Amino acid sequence: MTAIVTALVSLLLQGSLVPLNLAAAIFAVLGLRQVHRQPERYFGRALCWIAIALVLILAILNAMLQPPVQEDAPETLPEQRSAETR
């Protein structure tokens, strides 16, 4: 249950917090391990897989929508540079 709640909070924050995404994935894996050890006591395997899928989708969308880092970008904005040359 913690995994799906953490994944939904991450969805509300648009997947921008990587540690929150990782926490949701870790909680989901821990939940799957717990269900595997004692299947008669625990249920929720589907919720764990849904949380993992949601985290993966958020990570992929976040990677696709982030602007690329420009290594040769100028240190100052063009407006500032033109004002300095005057």
N, CA, C and O of each residue as an XYZ file, in Angstrom:
344
protein
N       0.823     -1.183      0.000
C       0.000      0.000      0.000
C       0.876      1.260      0.000
O       0.532      2.262     -0.626
N       1.990      1.200      0.695
C       2.899      2.342      0.745
C       3.454      2.648     -0.640
O       3.632      3.813     -0.998
N       3.723      1.625     -1.406
C       4.284      1.819     -2.743
C       3.312      2.555     -3.648
O       3.718      3.464     -4.372
N       2.045      2.186     -3.625
C       1.082      2.820     -4.522
C       0.808      4.252     -4.077
O       0.622      5.132     -4.917
N       0.779      4.498     -2.768
C       0.568      5.859     -2.273
C       1.761      6.744     -2.649
O       1.581      7.880     -3.086
N       2.967      6.222     -2.477
C       4.165      6.991     -2.843
C       4.204      7.248     -4.346
O       4.590      8.335     -4.775
N       3.817      6.281     -5.136
C       3.788      6.468     -6.590
C       2.735      7.505     -6.990
O       2.957      8.288     -7.913
N       1.596      7.513     -6.304
C       0.571      8.509     -6.615
C       1.009      9.912     -6.203
O       0.721     10.881     -6.906
N       1.697     10.027     -5.078
C       2.239     11.332     -4.672
C       3.264     11.799     -5.702
O       3.301     12.977     -6.059
N       4.076     10.892     -6.168
C       5.052     11.217     -7.196
C       4.354     11.658     -8.480
O       4.832     12.559     -9.169
N       3.234     11.030     -8.800
C       2.463     11.428     -9.977
C       1.917     12.844     -9.803
O       1.921     13.627    -10.753
N       1.453     13.176     -8.611
C       0.948     14.527     -8.354
C       2.047     15.571     -8.500
O       1.782     16.704     -8.903
N       3.278     15.192     -8.172
C       4.409     16.105     -8.317
C       5.042     16.007     -9.696
O       6.136     16.524     -9.922
N       4.357     15.346    -10.611
C       4.756     15.194    -12.004
C       6.080     14.452    -12.166
O       6.789     14.677    -13.147
N       6.422     13.590    -11.244
C       7.617     12.763    -11.371
C       8.918     13.516    -11.283
O       9.963     13.001    -11.682
N       8.875     14.727    -10.768
C      10.093     15.549    -10.765
C      11.047     15.199     -9.631
O      12.219     15.573     -9.684
N      10.584     14.500     -8.619
C      11.457     14.128     -7.505
C      11.933     12.691     -7.686
O      11.193     11.743     -7.427
N      13.137     12.548     -8.119
C      13.704     11.216     -8.383
C      13.760     10.362     -7.111
O      13.441      9.175     -7.176
N      14.156     10.922     -5.944
C      14.175     10.076     -4.743
C      12.797      9.515     -4.384
O      12.699      8.402     -3.867
N      11.743     10.269     -4.653
C      10.400      9.782     -4.381
C      10.043      8.637     -5.330
O       9.393      7.672     -4.926
N      10.463      8.743     -6.576
C      10.248      7.648     -7.531
C      10.996      6.390     -7.094
O      10.457      5.284     -7.140
N      12.238      6.578     -6.673
C      13.027      5.426     -6.213
C      12.416      4.801     -4.963
O      12.394      3.578     -4.827
N      11.925      5.631     -4.059
C      11.301      5.110     -2.842
C      10.068      4.279     -3.185
O       9.853      3.218     -2.599
N       9.268      4.750     -4.120
C       8.079      3.995     -4.522
C       8.465      2.646     -5.130
O       7.825      1.632     -4.855
N       9.507      2.639     -5.952
C       9.958      1.376     -6.554
C      10.490      0.420     -5.492
O      10.222     -0.780     -5.543
N      11.235      0.942     -4.542
C      11.781      0.097     -3.465
C      10.656     -0.465     -2.604
O      10.675     -1.644     -2.252
N       9.668      0.377     -2.259
C       8.527     -0.112     -1.481
C       7.772     -1.195     -2.232
O       7.305     -2.162     -1.630
N       7.650     -1.038     -3.545
C       6.940     -2.037     -4.347
C       7.693     -3.364     -4.373
O       7.083     -4.429     -4.266
N       9.004     -3.302     -4.514
C       9.797     -4.535     -4.522
C       9.743     -5.208     -3.146
O       9.630     -6.430     -3.053
N       9.823     -4.419     -2.102
C       9.705     -4.992     -0.753
C       8.326     -5.626     -0.552
O       8.208     -6.678      0.076
N       7.290     -4.983     -1.085
C       5.940     -5.551     -1.003
C       5.829     -6.858     -1.759
O       5.203     -7.804     -1.280
N       6.429     -6.919     -2.935
C       6.409     -8.173     -3.702
C       7.127     -9.295     -2.962
O       6.680    -10.442     -2.968
N       8.237     -8.957     -2.328
C       8.965     -9.972     -1.552
C       8.133    -10.465     -0.373
O       8.138    -11.653     -0.052
N       7.421     -9.545      0.266
C       6.599     -9.913      1.418
C       5.431    -10.802      0.990
O       5.101    -11.771      1.674
N       4.817    -10.475     -0.127
C       3.717    -11.296     -0.642
C       4.238    -12.672     -1.037
O       3.566    -13.678     -0.810
N       5.428    -12.723     -1.624
C       6.000    -14.006     -2.041
C       6.314    -14.893     -0.838
O       6.135    -16.109     -0.904
N       6.779    -14.296      0.255
C       7.138    -15.092      1.445
C       5.912    -15.660      2.146
O       5.926    -16.809      2.589
N       4.844    -14.855      2.252
C       3.644    -15.297      2.974
C       2.395    -14.980      2.159
O       1.660    -14.050      2.493
N       2.147    -15.741      1.096
C       1.001    -15.425      0.228
C      -0.350    -15.617      0.913
O      -1.332    -14.995      0.508
N      -0.421    -16.461      1.938
C      -1.695    -16.669      2.629
C      -2.038    -15.493      3.549
O      -3.204    -15.298      3.895
N      -1.052    -14.726      3.939
C      -1.273    -13.603      4.858
C      -1.428    -12.274      4.118
O      -2.250    -11.441      4.500
N      -0.645    -12.077      3.067
C      -0.635    -10.796      2.365
C      -1.219    -10.939      0.973
O      -1.128    -11.995      0.347
N      -1.812     -9.870      0.507
C      -2.273     -9.778     -0.870
C      -1.881     -8.387     -1.360
O      -1.492     -7.535     -0.561
N      -1.978     -8.159     -2.623
C      -1.616     -6.854     -3.154
C      -0.516     -6.916     -4.182
O       0.132     -5.909     -4.470
N      -0.302     -8.079     -4.732
C       0.726     -8.230     -5.770
C       0.435     -7.296     -6.949
O       1.351     -6.713     -7.529
N      -0.845     -7.163     -7.295
C      -1.218     -6.290     -8.412
C      -0.897     -4.832     -8.089
O      -0.431     -4.097     -8.960
N      -1.137     -4.405     -6.853
C      -0.828     -3.028     -6.470
C       0.670     -2.760     -6.562
O       1.080     -1.672     -6.968
N       1.478     -3.727     -6.195
C       2.933     -3.557     -6.297
C       3.356     -3.393     -7.746
O       4.177     -2.532     -8.062
N       2.801     -4.212     -8.626
C       3.156     -4.106    -10.038
C       2.636     -2.808    -10.655
O       3.287     -2.227    -11.524
N       1.469     -2.355    -10.209
C       0.945     -1.073    -10.686
C       1.862      0.064    -10.252
O       2.122      0.983    -11.028
N       2.353      0.005     -9.014
C       3.265      1.045     -8.520
C       4.565      1.046     -9.320
O       5.073      2.110     -9.672
N       5.101     -0.126     -9.607
C       6.331     -0.214    -10.404
C       6.097      0.335    -11.806
O       6.930      1.080    -12.324
N       4.979     -0.021    -12.423
C       4.673      0.470    -13.766
C       4.500      1.989    -13.768
O       4.968      2.669    -14.682
N       3.830      2.515    -12.751
C       3.628      3.957    -12.674
C       4.944      4.705    -12.524
O       5.153      5.746    -13.147
N       5.825      4.168    -11.695
C       7.140      4.795    -11.504
C       7.946      4.749    -12.797
O       8.609      5.727    -13.143
N       7.900      3.635    -13.511
C       8.624      3.538    -14.778
C       8.067      4.502    -15.824
O       8.827      5.134    -16.557
N       6.753      4.613    -15.890
C       6.144      5.544    -16.841
C       6.527      6.979    -16.501
O       6.848      7.766    -17.392
N       6.495      7.323    -15.209
C       6.887      8.670    -14.799
C       8.348      8.954    -15.120
O       8.689     10.053    -15.559
N       9.205      7.974    -14.903
C      10.628      8.173    -15.185
C      10.862      8.373    -16.686
O      11.656      9.227    -17.080
N      10.180      7.596    -17.514
C      10.341      7.725    -18.960
C       9.808      9.072    -19.445
O      10.456      9.751    -20.242
N       8.624      9.456    -18.960
C       8.061     10.738    -19.380
C       8.910     11.908    -18.899
O       9.091     12.887    -19.622
N       9.426     11.806    -17.687
C      10.273     12.873    -17.156
C      11.556     12.997    -17.981
O      12.015     14.108    -18.249
N      12.128     11.879    -18.380
C      13.346     11.906    -19.195
C      13.064     12.457    -20.587
O      13.910     13.143    -21.161
N      11.891     12.166    -21.134
C      11.555     12.650    -22.467
C      11.227     14.140    -22.478
O      11.507     14.826    -23.461
N      10.646     14.643    -21.411
C      10.187     16.019    -21.391
C      11.191     17.009    -20.823
O      10.991     18.218    -20.942
N      12.261     16.528    -20.213
C      13.273     17.439    -19.689
C      14.040     18.062    -20.842
O      14.376     17.379    -21.810
N      14.317     19.355    -20.742
C      15.109     19.966    -21.811
C      16.541     19.454    -21.769
O      17.084     19.207    -20.692
N      17.153     19.294    -22.938
C      18.535     18.789    -22.958
C      19.505     19.810    -22.366
O      19.300     21.018    -22.480
N      20.546     19.313    -21.743
C      21.565     20.169    -21.153
C      22.492     20.632    -22.266
O      23.004     19.820    -23.036
N      22.706     21.937    -22.347
C      23.590     22.485    -23.370
C      24.929     22.784    -22.735
O      25.027     23.603    -21.821
N      25.963     22.117    -23.223
C      27.296     22.283    -22.650
C      27.941     23.599    -23.067
O      28.689     24.189    -22.288
N      27.669     24.062    -24.264
C      28.313     25.279    -24.746
C      27.404     26.504    -24.626
O      27.522     27.449    -25.406
N      26.509     26.482    -23.658
C      25.598     27.605    -23.461
C      26.362     28.792    -22.884
O      27.248     28.607    -22.049
N      26.030     30.013    -23.320
C      26.713     31.192    -22.769
C      26.358     31.387    -21.301
O      25.276     31.010    -20.851
N      27.282     31.978    -20.572
C      27.072     32.163    -19.140
C      26.078     33.281    -18.849
O      25.410     33.256    -17.816
N      25.973     34.245    -19.731
C      25.045     35.351    -19.527
C      23.956     35.307    -20.581
O      24.125     34.711    -21.645
N      22.850     35.937    -20.275
C      21.759     36.011    -21.220
C      22.098     37.009    -22.322
O      22.895     37.918    -22.090
N      21.527     36.870    -23.497
C      21.837     37.796    -24.589
C      21.529     39.249    -24.235
O      22.258     40.144    -24.664
N      20.467     39.509    -23.463
C      20.146     40.877    -23.086
C      21.245     41.474    -22.217
O      21.601     42.644    -22.359
N      21.773     40.658    -21.319
C      22.822     41.137    -20.431
C      24.109     41.391    -21.207
O      24.810     42.368    -20.943
N      24.420     40.530    -22.148
C      25.654     40.670    -22.913
C      25.605     41.934    -23.771
O      26.610     42.640    -23.862
N      24.467     42.243    -24.404
C      24.379     43.428    -25.229
C      24.441     44.693    -24.374
O      24.947     45.717    -24.833
N      23.945     44.642    -23.158
C      24.016     45.804    -22.274
C      25.446     46.030    -21.803
O      25.841     47.172    -21.568
N      26.226     44.971    -21.660
C      27.612     45.092    -21.200
C      28.506     45.694    -22.286
O      29.480     46.374    -21.963
N      28.203     45.464    -23.551
C      29.036     45.959    -24.639
C      28.787     47.424    -24.961
O      29.582     48.041    -25.670
N      27.722     47.979    -24.464
C      27.400     49.390    -24.737
C      28.253     50.338    -23.953
O      28.100     51.553    -24.075
